[in-house]
Amino acid sequence: MEKETARLLLREFSPDDFEDVHAYSSDYETVKHMMFGPNTPEQTRDYLEKQCPEERDASPRMHYNFAIQRRDTGRVIGGVSLHLNWRRDDAVLGAVLNRHETGKGFMTEAMRGILALAFEELGLHRVHAVCDVENSAIIRVMEKCGLWREGRMLRRGKARPEAKEPYFDQFGYAILKEKWQANQEETKRGGKEYEA
Ligand SMILES: CC(C)(COP(=O)(O)OP(=O)(O)OC[C@H]1O[C@@H](n2cnc3c(N)ncnc32)[C@H](O)[C@@H]1OP(=O)(O)O)[C@@H](O)C(=O)NCCC(=O)NCCS
């Protein structure tokens, strides 16, 4: 499964992506809001090997991790993921980008691409995400992609060991298929970007 957008290709990871994936997954500043890392080379290798074929060929498939590849340079600059619930009608979204590639609208483009996959190809009825209330960049990206803030979850996130407090607050965001479809129609009609 893959999806092309204006500047990106969302595709399955391959073990050959090691150098590009390790560049961001070993970088503390990039992964400090994530549940993993900074990775050792072995951890990045294990991650890539687990994708293919262990998760890809699982039946039913529950985890979709896509490499974000720039179409101009061919480099993998990050990843977006969907982890499905047991009914396979809702998924939690994940996103990470090499920090040298941030601020260029790439994640907004990749997230719109993965939402299209979620609703058009996988037939989900809902996609949601949770994030640190301090993570303004991903909040902005999600709102640009039409996700709605559903609420604030107190002390839900487990902080990294070096943090002052052991837990942090998270926002829950979500988008329903019908909202996503309405946004697509709106974009077609007005030819402009939609927001929440
Ligand atoms: C969050 C992340 C995915 C954003 O990727 P990106 O490609 O830079 O995102 P985009 O360029 O598409 O959009 C970023 C938006 O956030 C805004 N933004 C960036 N930093 C911001 C900040 N500190 N405060 C407020 N807004 C901010 C940008 O201005 C832009 O909005 P705009 O288009 O209205 O100007 C990337 O920074 C990242 O991977 N961070 C580390 C991992 C992470 O936090 N993942 C999410 C875990 S829940």
The ligand as a Gaussian input file, in Angstrom:
#p B3LYP/6-31G(d) Opt

LIG

0 1
 C        5.547000      17.913000      14.815000
 C        6.188000      17.668000      13.458000
 C        5.690000      16.347000      12.908000
 C        5.796000      18.817000      12.500000
 O        6.291000      18.571000      11.191000
 P        6.430000      19.761000      10.102000
 O        6.681000      19.144000       8.776000
 O        7.376000      20.782000      10.580000
 O        4.963000      20.343000      10.130000
 P        4.359000      21.383000       9.052000
 O        5.474000      22.176000       8.451000
 O        3.469000      20.625000       8.141000
 O        3.451000      22.303000       9.959000
 C        3.936000      22.803000      11.206000
 C        3.025000      23.895000      11.677000
 O        3.266000      24.115000      13.062000
 C        3.686000      25.445000      13.259000
 N        4.656000      25.403000      14.360000
 C        5.882000      24.866000      14.356000
 N        6.455000      25.025000      15.571000
 C        5.541000      25.664000      16.340000
 C        5.527000      26.120000      17.674000
 N        6.571000      25.916000      18.493000
 N        4.420000      26.756000      18.125000
 C        3.354000      26.958000      17.329000
 N        3.303000      26.531000      16.036000
 C        4.385000      25.894000      15.569000
 C        4.292000      25.875000      11.943000
 O        4.329000      27.277000      11.816000
 C        3.302000      25.218000      10.979000
 O        2.078000      25.907000      10.931000
 P        1.722000      26.946000       9.723000
 O        1.708000      26.138000       8.462000
 O        0.399000      27.490000      10.075000
 O        2.813000      27.969000       9.700000
 C        7.730000      17.625000      13.567000
 O        8.162000      18.823000      14.166000
 C        8.236000      16.453000      14.404000
 O        8.435000      15.359000      13.891000
 N        8.460000      16.677000      15.701000
 C        9.018000      15.620000      16.576000
 C        8.122000      14.413000      16.733000
 C        6.757000      14.745000      17.281000
 O        6.590000      15.630000      18.100000
 N        5.763000      13.968000      16.815000
 C        4.406000      14.066000      17.304000
 C        4.239000      13.203000      18.521000
 S        2.553000      13.227000      19.083000

